[in-house]
Amino acid sequence: MATRGIVTTVGGARPWIARYGDGTSPAQQPFQSLRSAQIPIEAAAGGPIRWRQLVESDGTHTLPETWVAEDLPTPAIVAGGQGPWSYAPGGTIAFLVDGAPIGASIAATPGIIDASAAGPYTIVDGTISVSIVDAAGVVGVVINTHGVVPGTAQTAAAAAAWLNANAVPPGAGVAFRDDGAGVLELATTDAGSAIGVMLVGGGALAVSLGFGNPTYSDMGGGNVPQASAITAADAVAMLAPQLNVASPVVAVYVNRNGAVSVATNTYGSTSSIQRAIGGSTFTLDMDSSVHYGLG
């Protein structure tokens, strides 16, 4: 019986030709040889391929069967990195797809606990126990005045500044601030839908700051779980609904290298995509070159 599944190369890297001496269909077991050959073919071609069975001039298939790998037209693709990235809420990324602009932005809010009323606030000695929630879990933080207090009533802004400087541990992940209307609030320094803060105990200090209920919590929000640690999957989930609200339509996905890719919905050498410098305050590690399809 003739040897089956032999794959040879003609004319350099392409085309690849598979020959089946006994005439078996590539839909049967020998087709595995075509499939195994497809990986180096795609690598050489820079894109997907298809198999075409050669025919004689009268339209009948050649014997032995001969299948030729051909390049398919490909979309234009711009690929980025794997992350994670730390980007500020409100950051934007813009693309030109076949010359048409589209874009997306990061929306993320912190977890916030508001005082029950506007100041002034008389800070008393004591501690407040807080739990901070992020994508990695829950971390406990103790806010401690260390036996020293300002001694006079403070506005929300002044109380926040004093507490952040004297009572909140460095790198704690939370900070006091004025909400803009004279109300003191405790907010996470990170933001996103997986970020939260819970006040779990406080006594006199909590009451003096308007946090009378010692067991309530608040979660952040937005289109990323954690703005300081955006993964490739997070980026895809954030980009896809914003980039596809109108034409041009694109594909947004995590590629086989674990990185973010954005591809045109058009194919061939006239298709193009570019991360636009103007309008991009974050990059996802994508370059700003113009990328074209093949074919």
C-alpha positions, 0 to 999 in steps of 0.5 A: 500500500502506498505511503499515506499522509506525506507532507512536502514543501514546494517552492520554499515556505509555501505552498505546502502540498499533502499527497495521499498515495492510496486515494483516501479522503482527507476527511478520514484519518490521514487528514490529521497530517493536514491538521498537524501541518497547518500550525507551521503553515499559519506561522509562515503565512502570518494568518489562517490557511485553507486547503484546496483539492487539486482537480484535472482539466476535466474537473475530476480530482487528481489521483493521488489526491493533492491538497494545496494550502492557500492563504485566506484573506485576514483581518487587520489586527492590532495586538497588545500585552497580557497585563495586568495594567494600572490605569486611572478611571476616565482613561481612554483608548482610540482606534482608527478602523478602516479610517473610521474612529472608535474608542473606549474609556475606563469607568471605575468608582471607589467604595465609599462610606459617607458620614451621616451629616456634614461637619464640623467634626470633633475628632476624638481619640480612638480606632476604627476597624475597616475591611477593604475588598479587592479582587484578591480578597479582604484586608483589614486596616485599623485607623488609629489616632494614637492618643493625639487629636486636633482638639478643635472642630474640623471641617470635612476637608481639614478632618480628612487631611489630619486623619490621612496624615496622622491616623490612616496607615501608609498604603492602607488602601483607604483615605478620608476626603471631603465629598465636595459638600462638606461631608466627610467620607472614607473611600478606597484609593483603588476603584472598580466593581470588585473594590469595596470598603466595610466599616466593622467597628469604631466606637467613639471615634466613628461616632465623632466622624459621623460614622455611627453605624459600625457595620455597613459597607459599600462597593465600587462600580464601573466597567473594570473590576480593579483599575490598578490591576486590569487583566487582559480578560478585563480589558476585553470585557471593557472594550467590546461593548464600547467599541461595537456600539456603532460601525465599524464592528470589530472583534475584541478577544484574548489571543492565543498568547494571552494578550489583547487583540482588536481585529477588523470585521473586514478582510484583505490588504485594504483592511486597516486598524491603528491605535490612534495616538490622539484620544489614547491616554492608555495603550494596553501595550498596543503600538500606534502603527497602522496594521493591514490585513493579508490577501 
